[in-house]
Amino acid sequence: MNDQPLTVTEVADRLNIHKTTVYDLIHTGKLKGYTVGVHNGQWRIDKVELDKYKKKNLAKKVLKKSF
């Protein structure tokens, strides 16, 4: 099992969205991430956090379709 954290680019590819949108999701607290490195740290997202985000948003889409 690969427990390596994902980069912003990897998350963007998996969600089929732009990298800027991933940064927006992180900064608004909708997707949990953390920085690595001392100066100009790069963001990382744990796969479990991406899975939580996907499940939460899938549930929202289902609710919207039911109305």
N, CA, C and O atoms as a printed pandas DataFrame, in Angstrom:
     atom_number atom_name residue_name chain_id  residue_number  x_coord  y_coord  z_coord
0              1         N          MET        A               1    0.845   -1.184    0.000
1              2        CA          MET        A               1    0.000    0.000    0.000
2              3         C          MET        A               1    0.882    1.236    0.000
3              4         O          MET        A               1    1.848    1.314    0.759
4              5         N          ASN        A               2    0.556    2.196   -0.843
5              6        CA          ASN        A               2    1.348    3.411   -0.962
6              7         C          ASN        A               2    0.733    4.515   -0.110
7              8         O          ASN        A               2   -0.326    5.046   -0.443
8              9         N          ASP        A               3    1.401    4.861    0.993
9             10        CA          ASP        A               3    0.898    5.903    1.890
10            11         C          ASP        A               3    1.613    7.226    1.687
11            12         O          ASP        A               3    1.544    8.105    2.546
12            13         N          GLN        A               4    2.301    7.379    0.559
13            14        CA          GLN        A               4    2.987    8.636    0.272
14            15         C          GLN        A               4    1.961    9.749    0.106
15            16         O          GLN        A               4    0.928    9.547   -0.531
16            17         N          PRO        A               5    2.236   10.929    0.676
17            18        CA          PRO        A               5    1.320   12.045    0.463
18            19         C          PRO        A               5    1.329   12.470   -1.002
19            20         O          PRO        A               5    2.305   12.256   -1.720
20            21         N          LEU        A               6    0.240   13.067   -1.424
21            22        CA          LEU        A               6    0.088   13.503   -2.810
22            23         C          LEU        A               6    0.488   14.965   -2.958
23            24         O          LEU        A               6    0.340   15.754   -2.025
24            25         N          THR        A               7    0.990   15.318   -4.123
25            26        CA          THR        A               7    1.288   16.713   -4.429
26            27         C          THR        A               7    0.013   17.388   -4.921
27            28         O          THR        A               7   -0.983   16.722   -5.206
28            29         N          VAL        A               8    0.052   18.696   -5.015
29            30        CA          VAL        A               8   -1.082   19.458   -5.540
30            31         C          VAL        A               8   -1.383   19.014   -6.969
31            32         O          VAL        A               8   -2.547   18.869   -7.345
32            33         N          THR        A               9   -0.354   18.801   -7.751
33            34        CA          THR        A               9   -0.544   18.364   -9.142
34            35         C          THR        A               9   -1.226   17.009   -9.195
35            36         O          THR        A               9   -2.130   16.806  -10.006
36            37         N          GLU        A              10   -0.811   16.082   -8.350
37            38        CA          GLU        A              10   -1.422   14.755   -8.328
38            39         C          GLU        A              10   -2.895   14.824   -7.927
39            40         O          GLU        A              10   -3.734   14.132   -8.504
40            41         N          VAL        A              11   -3.202   15.659   -6.938
41            42        CA          VAL        A              11   -4.592   15.828   -6.519
42            43         C          VAL        A              11   -5.413   16.446   -7.642
43            44         O          VAL        A              11   -6.527   16.000   -7.919
44            45         N          ALA        A              12   -4.868   17.466   -8.285
45            46        CA          ALA        A              12   -5.568   18.105   -9.401
46            47         C          ALA        A              12   -5.857   17.093  -10.503
47            48         O          ALA        A              12   -6.953   17.086  -11.063
48            49         N          ASP        A              13   -4.902   16.252  -10.816
49            50        CA          ASP        A              13   -5.101   15.227  -11.842
50            51         C          ASP        A              13   -6.189   14.231  -11.435
51            52         O          ASP        A              13   -7.016   13.843  -12.260
52            53         N          ARG        A              14   -6.189   13.825  -10.185
53            54        CA          ARG        A              14   -7.176   12.840   -9.720
54            55         C          ARG        A              14   -8.589   13.414   -9.677
55            56         O          ARG        A              14   -9.564   12.692   -9.883
56            57         N          LEU        A              15   -8.695   14.719   -9.409
57            58        CA          LEU        A              15  -10.015   15.354   -9.344
58            59         C          LEU        A              15  -10.414   16.000  -10.674
59            60         O          LEU        A              15  -11.530   16.494  -10.830
60            61         N          ASN        A              16   -9.485   15.986  -11.616
61            62        CA          ASN        A              16   -9.726   16.606  -12.924
62            63         C          ASN        A              16  -10.059   18.094  -12.786
63            64         O          ASN        A              16  -11.005   18.597  -13.392
64            65         N          ILE        A              17   -9.258   18.776  -11.973
65            66        CA          ILE        A              17   -9.404   20.217  -11.766
66            67         C          ILE        A              17   -8.034   20.872  -11.908
67            68         O          ILE        A              17   -7.019   20.183  -12.002
68            69         N          HIS        A              18   -8.007   22.193  -11.924
69            70        CA          HIS        A              18   -6.755   22.939  -12.040
70            71         C          HIS        A              18   -6.042   22.988  -10.691
71            72         O          HIS        A              18   -6.684   22.922   -9.643
72            73         N          LYS        A              19   -4.733   23.101  -10.718
73            74        CA          LYS        A              19   -3.942   23.199   -9.488
74            75         C          LYS        A              19   -4.394   24.366   -8.613
75            76         O          LYS        A              19   -4.421   24.250   -7.388
76            77         N          THR        A              20   -4.745   25.479   -9.232
77            78        CA          THR        A              20   -5.192   26.657   -8.475
78            79         C          THR        A              20   -6.431   26.330   -7.655
79            80         O          THR        A              20   -6.593   26.830   -6.542
80            81         N          THR        A              21   -7.298   25.499   -8.197
81            82        CA          THR        A              21   -8.503   25.093   -7.475
82            83         C          THR        A              21   -8.141   24.259   -6.261
83            84         O          THR        A              21   -8.787   24.373   -5.218
84            85         N          VAL        A              22   -7.121   23.423   -6.378
85            86        CA          VAL        A              22   -6.663   22.623   -5.231
86            87         C          VAL        A              22   -6.158   23.555   -4.139
87            88         O          VAL        A              22   -6.481   23.363   -2.967
88            89         N          TYR        A              23   -5.373   24.559   -4.505
89            90        CA          TYR        A              23   -4.896   25.533   -3.515
90            91         C          TYR        A              23   -6.074   26.235   -2.852
91            92         O          TYR        A              23   -6.067   26.443   -1.639
92            93         N          ASP        A              24   -7.081   26.602   -3.631
93            94        CA          ASP        A              24   -8.273   27.246   -3.076
94            95         C          ASP        A              24   -8.978   26.327   -2.082
95            96         O          ASP        A              24   -9.409   26.776   -1.020
96            97         N          LEU        A              25   -9.096   25.057   -2.418
97            98        CA          LEU        A              25   -9.737   24.094   -1.523
98            99         C          LEU        A              25   -8.962   23.981   -0.211
99           100         O          LEU        A              25   -9.562   23.891    0.860
100          101         N          ILE        A              26   -7.653   23.986   -0.293
101          102        CA          ILE        A              26   -6.818   23.902    0.916
102          103         C          ILE        A              26   -6.990   25.166    1.755
103          104         O          ILE        A              26   -7.211   25.088    2.963
104          105         N          HIS        A              27   -6.890   26.319    1.117
105          106        CA          HIS        A              27   -6.943   27.589    1.858
106          107         C          HIS        A              27   -8.312   27.881    2.454
107          108         O          HIS        A              27   -8.413   28.619    3.434
108          109         N          THR        A              28   -9.363   27.313    1.879
109          110        CA          THR        A              28  -10.709   27.508    2.440
110          111         C          THR        A              28  -11.068   26.428    3.448
111          112         O          THR        A              28  -12.142   26.474    4.047
112          113         N          GLY        A              29  -10.178   25.453    3.645
113          114        CA          GLY        A              29  -10.401   24.411    4.632
114          115         C          GLY        A              29  -11.257   23.253    4.143
115          116         O          GLY        A              29  -11.629   22.390    4.937
116          117         N          LYS        A              30  -11.572   23.216    2.877
117          118        CA          LYS        A              30  -12.391   22.131    2.334
118          119         C          LYS        A              30  -11.578   20.867    2.093
119          120         O          LYS        A              30  -12.128   19.767    2.034
120          121         N          LEU        A              31  -10.266   21.031    1.954
121          122        CA          LEU        A              31   -9.348   19.912    1.763
122          123         C          LEU        A              31   -8.158   20.142    2.685
123          124         O          LEU        A              31   -7.522   21.195    2.638
124          125         N          LYS        A              32   -7.861   19.156    3.520
125          126        CA          LYS        A              32   -6.748   19.305    4.465
126          127         C          LYS        A              32   -5.427   18.993    3.785
127          128         O          LYS        A              32   -5.286   17.978    3.103
128          129         N          GLY        A              33   -4.466   19.880    3.980
129          130        CA          GLY        A              33   -3.126   19.698    3.450
130          131         C          GLY        A              33   -2.111   20.323    4.392
131          132         O          GLY        A              33   -2.476   20.985    5.364
132          133         N          TYR        A              34   -0.855   20.112    4.104
133          134        CA          TYR        A              34    0.211   20.671    4.931
134          135         C          TYR        A              34    1.418   20.954    4.047
135          136         O          TYR        A              34    1.563   20.380    2.968
136          137         N          THR        A              35    2.275   21.842    4.520
137          138        CA          THR        A              35    3.460   22.186    3.747
138          139         C          THR        A              35    4.663   21.406    4.253
139          140         O          THR        A              35    4.760   21.059    5.431
140          141         N          VAL        A              36    5.571   21.143    3.331
141          142        CA          VAL        A              36    6.848   20.520    3.666
142          143         C          VAL        A              36    7.944   21.457    3.188
143          144         O          VAL        A              36    7.807   22.112    2.154
144          145         N          GLY        A              37    9.020   21.515    3.935
145          146        CA          GLY        A              37   10.110   22.415    3.570
146          147         C          GLY        A              37   10.073   23.673    4.412
147          148         O          GLY        A              37    9.032   24.051    4.950
148          149         N          VAL        A              38   11.217   24.310    4.516
149          150        CA          VAL        A              38   11.355   25.489    5.369
150          151         C          VAL        A              38   10.883   26.748    4.660
151          152         O          VAL        A              38   10.009   27.451    5.169
152          153         N          HIS        A              39   11.437   27.040    3.511
153          154        CA          HIS        A              39   11.075   28.246    2.761
154          155         C          HIS        A              39   10.268   27.843    1.539
155          156         O          HIS        A              39   10.630   26.912    0.819
156          157         N          ASN        A              40    9.177   28.551    1.314
157          158        CA          ASN        A              40    8.320   28.252    0.167
158          159         C          ASN        A              40    7.953   26.775    0.128
159          160         O          ASN        A              40    8.083   26.111   -0.900
160          161         N          GLY        A              41    7.492   26.277    1.270
161          162        CA          GLY        A              41    7.147   24.865    1.378
162          163         C          GLY        A              41    6.127   24.438    0.340
163          164         O          GLY        A              41    5.270   25.220   -0.072
164          165         N          GLN        A              42    6.232   23.217   -0.065
165          166        CA          GLN        A              42    5.295   22.669   -1.038
166          167         C          GLN        A              42    4.175   21.956   -0.298
167          168         O          GLN        A              42    4.405   21.320    0.730
168          169         N          TRP        A              43    2.970   22.066   -0.824
169          170        CA          TRP        A              43    1.820   21.445   -0.199
170          171         C          TRP        A              43    1.773   19.947   -0.479
171          172         O          TRP        A              43    2.131   19.481   -1.560
172          173         N          ARG        A              44    1.318   19.211    0.535
173          174        CA          ARG        A              44    1.089   17.779    0.415
174          175         C          ARG        A              44   -0.290   17.476    0.994
175          176         O          ARG        A              44   -0.745   18.128    1.935
176          177         N          ILE        A              45   -0.935   16.483    0.416
177          178        CA          ILE        A              45   -2.254   16.077    0.856
178          179         C          ILE        A              45   -2.214   14.565    1.067
179          180         O          ILE        A              45   -1.834   13.815    0.167
180          181         N          ASP        A              46   -2.604   14.128    2.248
181          182        CA          ASP        A              46   -2.660   12.693    2.507
182          183         C          ASP        A              46   -3.818   12.092    1.717
183          184         O          ASP        A              46   -4.866   12.718    1.554
184          185         N          LYS        A              47   -3.616   10.877    1.232
185          186        CA          LYS        A              47   -4.637   10.216    0.420
186          187         C          LYS        A              47   -5.943   10.069    1.192
187          188         O          LYS        A              47   -7.022   10.187    0.611
188          189         N          VAL        A              48   -5.856    9.817    2.480
189          190        CA          VAL        A              48   -7.063    9.678    3.295
190          191         C          VAL        A              48   -7.871   10.981    3.290
191          192         O          VAL        A              48   -9.101   10.947    3.308
192          193         N          GLU        A              49   -7.189   12.115    3.265
193          194        CA          GLU        A              49   -7.882   13.404    3.225
194          195         C          GLU        A              49   -8.547   13.622    1.868
195          196         O          GLU        A              49   -9.648   14.167    1.789
196          197         N          LEU        A              50   -7.880   13.198    0.812
197          198        CA          LEU        A              50   -8.479   13.291   -0.521
198          199         C          LEU        A              50   -9.714   12.400   -0.594
199          200         O          LEU        A              50  -10.735   12.799   -1.155
200          201         N          ASP        A              51   -9.628   11.206   -0.036
201          202        CA          ASP        A              51  -10.771   10.292   -0.028
202          203         C          ASP        A              51  -11.951   10.893    0.749
203          204         O          ASP        A              51  -13.098   10.776    0.317
204          205         N          LYS        A              52  -11.676   11.535    1.890
205          206        CA          LYS        A              52  -12.735   12.189    2.668
206          207         C          LYS        A              52  -13.393   13.298    1.845
207          208         O          LYS        A              52  -14.617   13.423    1.827
208          209         N          TYR        A              53  -12.581   14.089    1.174
209          210        CA          TYR        A              53  -13.100   15.181    0.350
210          211         C          TYR        A              53  -13.998   14.629   -0.762
211          212         O          TYR        A              53  -15.084   15.153   -1.012
212          213         N          LYS        A              54  -13.535   13.576   -1.417
213          214        CA          LYS        A              54  -14.297   12.986   -2.524
214          215         C          LYS        A              54  -15.634   12.428   -2.027
215          216         O          LYS        A              54  -16.660   12.627   -2.676
216          217         N          LYS        A              55  -15.634   11.739   -0.895
217          218        CA          LYS        A              55  -16.868   11.180   -0.350
218          219         C          LYS        A              55  -17.853   12.288    0.023
219          220         O          LYS        A              55  -19.048   12.189   -0.259
220          221         N          LYS        A              56  -17.344   13.334    0.655
221          222        CA          LYS        A              56  -18.196   14.448    1.078
222          223         C          LYS        A              56  -18.832   15.127   -0.137
223          224         O          LYS        A              56  -20.018   15.455   -0.117
224          225         N          ASN        A              57  -18.062   15.331   -1.167
225          226        CA          ASN        A              57  -18.582   16.010   -2.345
226          227         C          ASN        A              57  -19.468   15.114   -3.187
227          228         O          ASN        A              57  -20.366   15.609   -3.867
228          229         N          LEU        A              58  -19.242   13.817   -3.162
229          230        CA          LEU        A              58  -20.132   12.888   -3.846
230          231         C          LEU        A              58  -21.507   12.924   -3.183
231          232         O          LEU        A              58  -22.532   12.915   -3.864
232          233         N          ALA        A              59  -21.522   12.964   -1.851
233          234        CA          ALA        A              59  -22.784   13.031   -1.116
234          235         C          ALA        A              59  -23.537   14.319   -1.466
235          236         O          ALA        A              59  -24.761   14.293   -1.601
236          237         N          LYS        A              60  -22.832   15.433   -1.614
237          238        CA          LYS        A              60  -23.476   16.702   -1.991
238          239         C          LYS        A              60  -24.088   16.612   -3.378
239          240         O          LYS        A              60  -25.186   17.118   -3.606
240          241         N          LYS        A              61  -23.391   15.975   -4.304
241          242        CA          LYS        A              61  -23.900   15.837   -5.670
242          243         C          LYS        A              61  -25.156   14.974   -5.694
243          244         O          LYS        A              61  -26.100   15.264   -6.430
244          245         N          VAL        A              62  -25.165   13.912   -4.887
245          246        CA          VAL        A              62  -26.330   13.031   -4.825
246          247         C          VAL        A              62  -27.517   13.788   -4.262
247          248         O          VAL        A              62  -28.629   13.657   -4.773
248          249         N          LEU        A              63  -27.301   14.581   -3.213
249          250        CA          LEU        A              63  -28.389   15.349   -2.615
250          251         C          LEU        A              63  -28.947   16.378   -3.610
251          252         O          LEU        A              63  -30.161   16.567   -3.686
252          253         N          LYS        A              64  -28.076   17.036   -4.365
253          254        CA          LYS        A              64  -28.533   18.021   -5.331
254          255         C          LYS        A              64  -29.393   17.375   -6.409
255          256         O          LYS        A              64  -30.389   17.957   -6.838
256          257         N          LYS        A              65  -29.017   16.178   -6.850
257          258        CA          LYS        A              65  -29.767   15.487   -7.890
258          259         C          LYS        A              65  -31.122   15.011   -7.391
259          260         O          LYS        A              65  -32.047   14.844   -8.187
260          261         N          SER        A              66  -31.257   14.793   -6.099
261          262        CA          SER        A              66  -32.514   14.273   -5.575
262          263         C          SER        A              66  -33.588   15.352   -5.439
263          264         O          SER        A              66  -34.755   15.035   -5.206
264          265         N          PHE        A              67  -33.209   16.612   -5.579
265          266        CA          PHE        A              67  -34.204   17.697   -5.468
266          267         C          PHE        A              67  -34.663   18.175   -6.787
267          268         O          PHE        A              67  -35.494   19.080   -6.861
